[in-house]
């Protein structure tokens, strides 16, 4: 049985189920499925509007913007959703902005993970997601991944300003690996994160960001040193502009107090 047949069989089985509260679909190895295949997922979501947890991974599917738009319309109807994970690749600003607009209507969310990778997206996407965050005041966990995209410091600035307003946030993960983010973007991010009094866990991925330097690493170290509420830290900066000296500066903070996790 080919992957496409298996996919259709799965969606037909799901359509027979009613009143689901949690759904996890992973199509990461389904690279021969197209955006038309998204219709099965859309049908499932429309029949299960009481979902509180939803995880959708489309990392290998060739979903075009038209498919993403159909998906976004169905997401808007999930008014009970508390936890959402959505992982996409090879899409454009048009599709990602539609997803962001749908997310903005999900005010009950407490946990949100959005990964848009290997995509031709720009800071327009970041601004749309930033706008969506304004209505998500109950978020406690946020995970945003944009590796191998066209985002810049302007996009980071847009999104970090809105993150600073999420007063209930305790856990934050940001992945800007293989982007054009520089020291300037990270400086602004750190300034905004300093406003989050409940933040206890932070992960920052800046691998291959060649314009992030040891000077920025010093600022990251100082931020962690001052934020005594932060107990879990992960900083990944392989092949960035940060040298061993910068990594050492960040690592030195571990000795200043007890952490539950500290990875550099």
C-alpha positions as CSV (number, residue, x, y, z in Angstrom):
1,X,0.0,0.0,0.0
2,X,1.4,3.4,-1.0
3,X,1.7,6.3,1.5
4,X,-1.1,8.2,-0.2
5,X,-3.5,5.2,0.2
6,X,-2.5,4.8,3.8
7,X,-3.1,8.5,4.4
8,X,-6.6,8.3,2.9
9,X,-7.3,5.2,5.0
10,X,-6.2,7.1,8.2
11,X,-8.4,10.1,7.5
12,X,-11.4,7.9,6.6
13,X,-11.0,6.2,10.0
14,X,-10.7,9.5,11.8
15,X,-13.9,10.8,10.1
16,X,-15.7,7.9,11.8
17,X,-14.7,9.3,15.2
18,X,-16.7,12.0,16.9
19,X,-16.1,14.2,19.9
20,X,-12.3,13.9,20.0
21,X,-10.5,16.0,22.5
22,X,-7.0,15.3,21.4
23,X,-5.5,14.6,18.0
24,X,-1.9,14.1,16.8
25,X,-1.1,13.7,13.1
26,X,2.4,13.4,11.8
27,X,3.1,13.4,8.1
28,X,6.8,14.1,8.2
29,X,7.7,11.2,5.9
30,X,4.9,11.7,3.4
31,X,6.7,13.7,0.8
32,X,4.6,12.5,-2.0
33,X,1.4,14.0,-0.6
34,X,0.2,17.3,-2.0
35,X,-1.9,20.1,-0.6
36,X,-5.1,18.4,-1.8
37,X,-4.4,15.8,0.8
38,X,-5.0,18.5,3.4
39,X,-8.7,18.2,2.8
40,X,-8.9,15.0,4.8
41,X,-7.4,16.8,7.8
42,X,-9.8,19.7,7.3
43,X,-12.8,17.4,7.4
44,X,-11.6,15.8,10.6
45,X,-11.1,19.2,12.3
46,X,-14.6,20.4,11.2
47,X,-16.2,17.3,12.7
48,X,-14.3,17.7,16.0
49,X,-14.6,21.3,17.1
50,X,-14.3,20.4,20.8
51,X,-10.6,19.5,20.5
52,X,-8.5,20.8,23.3
53,X,-5.2,19.4,22.0
54,X,-4.0,19.4,18.4
55,X,-0.7,18.5,16.9
56,X,-0.1,18.7,13.1
57,X,3.2,17.9,11.5
58,X,3.4,18.5,7.7
59,X,7.2,18.9,7.4
60,X,7.6,16.8,4.3
61,X,4.3,17.3,2.5
62,X,4.1,19.5,-0.6
63,X,1.4,21.8,0.8
64,X,0.9,24.9,-1.3
65,X,-0.7,28.1,0.1
66,X,-4.1,27.1,-1.1
67,X,-4.0,24.0,1.1
68,X,-2.7,26.1,4.1
69,X,-5.6,28.6,3.6
70,X,-8.1,25.7,3.8
71,X,-6.4,24.4,6.9
72,X,-6.4,27.9,8.6
73,X,-10.2,28.2,8.1
74,X,-10.8,25.0,10.0
75,X,-8.4,26.0,12.8
76,X,-10.5,29.1,13.5
77,X,-13.4,26.9,14.5
78,X,-11.5,25.1,17.3
79,X,-12.6,27.5,20.1
80,X,-11.8,25.1,22.9
81,X,-8.2,24.5,21.9
82,X,-5.7,24.7,24.7
83,X,-2.6,23.2,23.1
84,X,-1.6,23.6,19.5
85,X,1.5,22.4,17.6
86,X,1.7,23.1,13.9
87,X,4.8,22.3,11.8
88,X,5.1,23.4,8.2
89,X,7.8,23.8,5.5
90,X,8.1,25.1,2.0
91,X,5.4,27.7,2.3
92,X,5.3,31.5,1.7
93,X,4.2,34.5,3.6
94,X,0.7,34.2,2.2
95,X,0.1,30.8,3.8
96,X,1.9,31.5,7.0
97,X,0.0,34.8,7.5
98,X,-3.3,32.9,7.1
99,X,-2.2,30.4,9.8
100,X,-1.2,33.3,12.1
101,X,-4.6,34.9,11.5
102,X,-6.3,31.7,12.5
103,X,-4.2,31.3,15.6
104,X,-5.2,34.8,16.7
105,X,-8.8,33.6,17.2
106,X,-7.7,30.8,19.6
107,X,-7.8,32.8,22.8
108,X,-8.0,29.7,25.0
109,X,-4.5,28.5,24.1
110,X,-2.1,28.0,26.9
111,X,0.6,26.2,24.9
112,X,1.6,27.1,21.3
113,X,4.3,25.6,19.1
114,X,4.7,26.9,15.5
115,X,7.5,25.7,13.3
116,X,7.8,27.2,9.8
117,X,11.0,26.0,8.3
118,X,12.8,25.7,4.9
119,X,10.4,28.3,3.7
120,X,10.4,31.4,1.6
121,X,9.0,33.5,4.4
122,X,10.0,37.0,5.4
123,X,9.5,39.4,8.3
124,X,5.9,39.8,7.1
125,X,5.2,36.4,8.7
126,X,6.9,37.4,11.9
127,X,4.7,40.5,12.1
128,X,1.6,38.4,11.5
129,X,2.5,36.0,14.3
130,X,3.3,39.0,16.5
131,X,-0.2,40.3,15.9
132,X,-1.7,36.9,16.7
133,X,0.1,36.9,20.1
134,X,-1.8,39.9,21.2
135,X,-4.9,37.9,21.8
136,X,-3.2,34.9,23.4
137,X,-2.9,36.3,26.9
138,X,-3.2,32.9,28.6
139,X,-0.1,31.4,27.1
140,X,2.3,29.8,29.5
141,X,4.5,27.9,26.9
142,X,5.6,29.3,23.6
143,X,7.8,27.6,21.0
144,X,8.5,29.3,17.7
145,X,10.9,27.9,15.1
146,X,11.9,29.7,11.9
147,X,15.1,28.0,10.8
148,X,16.3,28.3,7.2
149,X,14.0,31.2,6.4
150,X,14.5,34.8,5.3
151,X,13.7,36.5,8.6
152,X,15.8,39.4,9.9
153,X,16.3,41.6,13.0
154,X,13.1,43.5,12.1
155,X,11.1,40.3,12.4
156,X,12.6,39.4,15.7
157,X,11.9,42.9,17.0
158,X,8.2,42.6,16.0
159,X,7.7,39.3,17.7
160,X,9.8,40.0,20.8
161,X,7.7,43.2,21.6
162,X,4.5,41.1,21.7
163,X,6.1,38.2,23.6
164,X,7.0,40.8,26.4
165,X,3.2,41.3,26.9
166,X,2.6,37.6,27.7
167,X,2.7,38.0,31.5
168,X,1.8,34.3,32.2
169,X,4.6,32.9,30.1
170,X,6.9,30.5,31.9
171,X,8.6,28.6,29.0
172,X,10.0,30.1,25.8
173,X,11.9,28.5,22.9
174,X,13.0,30.4,19.8
175,X,14.8,29.0,16.8
176,X,16.4,31.5,14.4
177,X,19.1,29.1,13.1
178,X,20.3,29.7,9.5
179,X,18.6,33.1,9.3
180,X,19.9,36.7,9.0
181,X,19.4,37.6,12.6
182,X,22.3,39.6,14.2
183,X,23.4,41.0,17.5
184,X,20.9,43.9,17.1
185,X,17.9,41.5,17.0
186,X,19.0,39.5,20.0
187,X,19.7,42.7,22.0
188,X,16.1,43.8,21.5
189,X,14.8,40.3,22.3
190,X,16.7,40.3,25.6
191,X,15.4,43.7,26.6
192,X,11.8,42.5,26.0
193,X,12.2,39.2,27.8
194,X,13.4,41.1,30.9
195,X,9.8,42.1,31.4
196,X,8.6,38.5,31.8
197,X,8.6,38.0,35.6
198,X,7.4,34.4,35.5
199,X,9.8,33.1,32.8
200,X,11.6,30.0,34.1
201,X,12.8,28.3,31.0
202,X,14.5,29.7,27.9
203,X,15.9,28.0,24.8
204,X,17.5,30.0,22.0
205,X,18.9,28.5,18.8
206,X,21.1,30.8,16.7
207,X,23.2,28.2,14.8
208,X,24.8,29.6,11.6
209,X,23.8,33.2,12.4
210,X,27.2,34.6,11.5
211,X,26.4,38.2,12.6
212,X,25.8,37.2,16.2
213,X,29.1,37.8,18.0
214,X,30.8,37.4,21.3
215,X,29.6,40.8,22.4
216,X,26.1,39.4,22.1
217,X,27.1,36.3,24.0
218,X,28.1,38.5,26.9
219,X,24.7,40.1,26.9
220,X,23.0,36.7,26.9
221,X,25.1,35.7,29.9
222,X,24.2,38.9,31.7
223,X,20.5,38.4,31.0
224,X,20.6,34.9,32.4
225,X,22.7,36.0,35.4
226,X,20.1,38.7,36.3
227,X,17.0,36.5,35.7
228,X,17.1,34.5,38.9
229,X,13.6,33.0,38.0
230,X,15.2,31.2,35.0
231,X,16.1,27.6,36.0
232,X,16.4,26.0,32.6
233,X,18.7,27.3,29.9
234,X,19.6,26.0,26.4
235,X,21.7,28.1,24.0
236,X,22.8,26.6,20.7
237,X,25.1,28.7,18.6
238,X,27.1,26.3,16.4
239,X,28.9,27.9,13.5
240,X,27.6,31.3,14.4
241,X,29.8,34.4,15.0
242,X,30.1,33.4,18.7
243,X,33.5,31.9,19.4
244,X,34.7,29.7,22.3
245,X,35.2,32.8,24.4
246,X,31.6,33.8,24.0
247,X,30.4,30.3,24.8
248,X,32.6,30.3,27.9
249,X,31.0,33.6,29.0
250,X,27.5,32.1,28.8
251,X,28.7,28.8,30.4
252,X,30.2,30.7,33.4
253,X,26.7,31.7,34.6
254,X,26.1,28.1,35.5
255,X,28.4,28.4,38.5
256,X,26.6,31.4,39.9
257,X,23.5,29.5,41.1
258,X,21.6,26.2,40.8
259,X,19.9,25.4,37.5
260,X,17.6,22.4,36.7
261,X,19.2,22.4,33.2
262,X,22.0,24.3,31.6
263,X,23.1,23.5,28.1
264,X,25.4,25.6,25.9
